[in-house]
Amino acid sequence: MIIQIIDYLKERPKTVRVSSYIGIAIMLIWSVLAVDNHHAHTWAEKYIPGFWSLFSLGAAVVLIFFARWFGKSGIMTREDYYDN
């Protein structure tokens, strides 16, 4: 089932990209309009609109690039590694 979903999404990269942008926009709009920042704990949280949405997006991007680098640095190996 999950393989079919992944294949479906791989066949439609533009749809995935557009829906991701829409999701980010919704999170930013929600965090600007609906989140009360009067009791913010940090300066960034109080004065940067959508700080946590932007922070989480940046953290996800860093995590993805780190995981790719880590995988290519030695964890990923050829598929027939155990056959020999």
N, CA, C and O of each residue as an XYZ file, in Angstrom:
336
protein
N       0.822     -1.195      0.000
C       0.000      0.000      0.000
C       0.868      1.261      0.000
O       0.643      2.171     -0.798
N       1.861      1.314      0.897
C       2.703      2.496      0.985
C       3.546      2.655     -0.274
O       3.837      3.777     -0.689
N       3.941      1.536     -0.887
C       4.720      1.602     -2.124
C       3.887      2.207     -3.238
O       4.400      2.968     -4.058
N       2.616      1.877     -3.273
C       1.733      2.460     -4.290
C       1.583      3.966     -4.086
O       1.545      4.720     -5.059
N       1.497      4.407     -2.845
C       1.398      5.844     -2.559
C       2.676      6.559     -2.977
O       2.625      7.629     -3.583
N       3.823      5.966     -2.652
C       5.103      6.578     -3.026
C       5.251      6.641     -4.541
O       5.691      7.659     -5.075
N       4.893      5.576     -5.232
C       4.951      5.588     -6.703
C       4.015      6.639     -7.282
O       4.367      7.332     -8.236
N       2.834      6.756     -6.711
C       1.871      7.767     -7.159
C       2.449      9.167     -7.009
O       2.317      9.993     -7.912
N       3.087      9.438     -5.880
C       3.674     10.760     -5.650
C       4.904     11.000     -6.522
O       5.148     12.132     -6.941
N       5.686      9.951     -6.803
C       6.842     10.095     -7.684
C       6.431     10.447     -9.106
O       7.162     11.137     -9.816
N       5.275      9.977     -9.515
C       4.791     10.266    -10.868
C       4.266     11.693    -10.996
O       4.092     12.182    -12.113
N       4.012     12.365     -9.887
C       3.440     13.717     -9.903
C       4.259     14.681     -9.037
O       3.760     15.155     -8.016
N       5.509     14.980     -9.424
C       6.342     15.849     -8.582
C       5.837     17.290     -8.506
O       6.004     17.951     -7.482
N       5.230     17.772     -9.568
C       4.720     19.151     -9.543
C       3.571     19.280     -8.544
O       3.490     20.273     -7.821
N       2.696     18.301     -8.498
C       1.587     18.316     -7.548
C       2.104     18.271     -6.110
O       1.588     18.971     -5.239
N       3.118     17.452     -5.866
C       3.705     17.354     -4.527
C       4.322     18.694     -4.139
O       4.150     19.156     -3.011
N       5.040     19.316     -5.070
C       5.689     20.601     -4.787
C       4.658     21.684     -4.491
O       4.803     22.435     -3.527
N       3.624     21.765     -5.315
C       2.592     22.785     -5.116
C       1.853     22.561     -3.804
O       1.584     23.517     -3.077
N       1.523     21.321     -3.493
C       0.820     21.062     -2.231
C       1.722     21.351     -1.032
O       1.231     21.772      0.015
N       3.015     21.136     -1.167
C       3.947     21.484     -0.083
C       3.987     22.988      0.130
O       3.960     23.453      1.270
N       4.050     23.754     -0.955
C       4.040     25.212     -0.840
C       2.740     25.715     -0.218
O       2.750     26.645      0.588
N       1.641     25.107     -0.589
C       0.348     25.495     -0.013
C       0.327     25.183      1.489
O      -0.171     25.983      2.281
N       0.859     24.040      1.876
C       0.922     23.683      3.291
C       1.785     24.656      4.081
O       1.421     25.052      5.189
N       2.921     25.042      3.522
C       3.786     26.013      4.196
C       3.082     27.352      4.321
O       3.157     27.996      5.367
N       2.402     27.778      3.268
C       1.683     29.051      3.315
C       0.581     29.016      4.373
O       0.391     29.992      5.099
N      -0.141     27.908      4.465
C      -1.198     27.785      5.472
C      -0.606     27.854      6.878
O      -1.169     28.511      7.754
N       0.523     27.184      7.101
C       1.156     27.241      8.424
C       1.607     28.656      8.761
O       1.428     29.114      9.889
N       2.190     29.349      7.789
C       2.637     30.718      8.041
C       1.464     31.646      8.344
O       1.520     32.437      9.285
N       0.406     31.549      7.547
C      -0.777     32.393      7.770
C      -1.400     32.086      9.120
O      -1.785     32.999      9.851
N      -1.502     30.808      9.455
C      -2.076     30.436     10.744
C      -1.230     30.968     11.897
O      -1.765     31.485     12.878
N       0.091     30.839     11.778
C       0.939     31.281     12.880
C       0.939     32.799     13.029
O       1.152     33.309     14.129
N       0.703     33.525     11.941
C       0.642     34.992     12.032
C      -0.701     35.449     12.588
O      -0.756     36.367     13.408
N      -1.772     34.819     12.151
C      -3.111     35.285     12.521
C      -3.663     34.663     13.803
O      -4.360     35.339     14.558
N      -3.371     33.416     14.057
C      -4.068     32.723     15.136
C      -3.237     32.494     16.397
O      -3.801     32.226     17.459
N      -1.936     32.593     16.306
C      -1.102     32.301     17.465
C      -0.896     33.568     18.282
O      -0.507     34.609     17.752
N      -1.162     33.464     19.577
C      -0.985     34.592     20.482
C       0.481     34.650     20.910
O       0.978     33.714     21.538
N       1.170     35.728     20.579
C       2.588     35.829     20.922
C       2.848     36.830     22.050
O       3.974     37.305     22.200
N       1.839     37.153     22.834
C       2.037     38.062     23.951
C       2.857     37.424     25.072
O       3.501     38.123     25.854
N       2.828     36.122     25.141
C       3.577     35.418     26.180
C       4.735     34.626     25.556
O       5.037     33.511     25.982
N       5.363     35.204     24.561
C       6.466     34.532     23.880
C       7.662     34.391     24.817
O       7.881     35.215     25.705
N       8.424     33.334     24.596
C       9.578     33.063     25.454
C      10.872     33.655     24.907
O      11.795     33.916     25.680
N      10.964     33.871     23.606
C      12.189     34.384     23.001
C      11.882     35.612     22.157
O      10.735     35.872     21.796
N      12.932     36.357     21.854
C      12.788     37.540     21.012
C      12.300     37.162     19.617
O      11.412     37.813     19.067
N      12.876     36.121     19.053
C      12.509     35.700     17.702
C      11.043     35.283     17.641
O      10.342     35.591     16.677
N      10.593     34.592     18.657
C       9.209     34.130     18.713
C       8.232     35.300     18.753
O       7.129     35.213     18.214
N       8.637     36.384     19.388
C       7.754     37.529     19.542
C       7.742     38.429     18.308
O       6.686     38.940     17.933
N       8.896     38.633     17.671
C       8.992     39.653     16.627
C       9.111     39.133     15.201
O       8.973     39.922     14.266
N       9.355     37.869     14.993
C       9.431     37.316     13.640
C       8.143     36.556     13.370
O       7.888     35.531     14.002
N       7.326     37.042     12.440
C       6.062     36.348     12.135
C       6.326     34.948     11.572
O       7.126     34.781     10.651
N       5.663     33.976     12.120
C       5.812     32.600     11.651
C       7.164     31.997     11.976
O       7.651     31.140     11.238
N       7.778     32.427     13.064
C       9.129     31.962     13.391
C       9.205     30.448     13.499
O      10.099     29.837     12.913
N       8.296     29.834     14.226
C       8.387     28.388     14.426
C       8.102     27.619     13.154
O       8.645     26.531     12.964
N       7.272     28.147     12.283
C       7.047     27.498     10.993
C       8.315     27.554     10.149
O       8.705     26.558      9.539
N       8.951     28.708     10.116
C      10.193     28.851      9.360
C      11.316     28.028      9.987
O      12.119     27.421      9.279
N      11.367     28.011     11.310
C      12.378     27.233     12.011
C      12.230     25.746     11.713
O      13.222     25.065     11.453
N      11.001     25.238     11.748
C      10.787     23.817     11.490
C      11.084     23.464     10.041
O      11.596     22.379      9.767
N      10.777     24.354      9.114
C      11.110     24.118      7.709
C      12.627     24.056      7.535
O      13.140     23.162      6.862
N      13.337     24.996      8.134
C      14.799     24.990      8.054
C      15.409     23.752      8.692
O      16.352     23.171      8.155
N      14.869     23.349      9.838
C      15.374     22.148     10.512
C      15.138     20.902      9.658
O      15.997     20.023      9.604
N      13.994     20.818      8.996
C      13.716     19.671      8.140
C      14.677     19.631      6.956
O      15.164     18.562      6.587
N      14.951     20.785      6.364
C      15.881     20.841      5.231
C      17.282     20.418      5.670
O      17.945     19.651      4.972
N      17.732     20.912      6.814
C      19.053     20.533      7.324
C      19.098     19.035      7.613
O      20.093     18.381      7.300
N      18.054     18.489      8.195
C      18.008     17.068      8.506
C      18.055     16.219      7.234
O      18.735     15.194      7.196
N      17.342     16.639      6.208
C      17.339     15.896      4.943
C      18.729     15.897      4.321
O      19.208     14.846      3.894
N      19.390     17.056      4.259
C      20.719     17.111      3.671
C      21.735     16.333      4.503
O      22.616     15.679      3.944
N      21.625     16.394      5.822
C      22.524     15.625      6.676
C      22.317     14.127      6.465
O      23.284     13.370      6.391
N      21.061     13.699      6.370
C      20.777     12.280      6.169
C      21.310     11.802      4.825
O      21.839     10.695      4.732
N      21.182     12.618      3.783
C      21.738     12.245      2.475
C      23.249     12.122      2.547
O      23.817     11.146      2.057
N      23.906     13.105      3.155
C      25.359     13.072      3.271
C      25.798     11.862      4.079
O      26.734     11.158      3.700
N      25.122     11.623      5.188
C      25.465     10.507      6.064
C      25.273      9.178      5.339
O      26.094      8.271      5.471
N      24.203      9.067      4.584
C      23.938      7.843      3.833
C      24.971      7.593      2.759
O      25.405      6.457      2.566
N      25.371      8.636      2.059
C      26.349      8.474      0.987
C      27.768      8.308      1.501
O      28.644      7.861      0.760
N      28.009      8.662      2.756
C      29.363      8.566      3.288
C      29.732      7.147      3.721
O      30.874      6.911      4.116
N      28.822      6.225      3.660
C      29.206      4.861      3.996
C      28.091      3.943      4.424
O      28.262      2.724      4.392
N      26.961      4.476      4.822
C      25.874      3.608      5.262
C      25.241      2.886      4.080
O      24.986      1.683      4.140
N      24.992      3.624      3.011
C      24.382      3.009      1.827
C      25.441      2.161      1.119
O      26.582      2.592      0.948
N      25.057      0.978      0.719
C      25.966      0.092      0.014
C      25.203     -0.578     -1.124
O      23.986     -0.437     -1.242
N      25.921     -1.290     -1.937
C      25.257     -1.940     -3.067
C      24.288     -3.011     -2.568
O      24.423     -3.514     -1.453
N      23.322     -3.347     -3.396
C      22.263     -4.269     -2.959
C      22.752     -5.697     -2.792
O      22.176     -6.450     -2.007
N      23.798     -6.090     -3.508
C      24.281     -7.466     -3.414
C      25.417     -7.615     -2.403
O      26.225     -8.539     -2.505
N      25.479     -6.719     -1.441
C      26.564     -6.726     -0.461
C      26.628     -8.040      0.316
O      27.718     -8.565      0.543
N      25.502     -8.567      0.718
C      25.483     -9.774      1.540
C      25.510    -11.048      0.717
O      25.622    -12.135      1.283
N      25.412    -10.948     -0.595
C      25.409    -12.133     -1.434
C      26.798    -12.758     -1.576
O      26.919    -13.948     -1.867
N      27.814    -11.976     -1.376
C      29.189    -12.493     -1.571
C      29.684    -13.220     -0.347
O      30.812    -13.714     -0.337
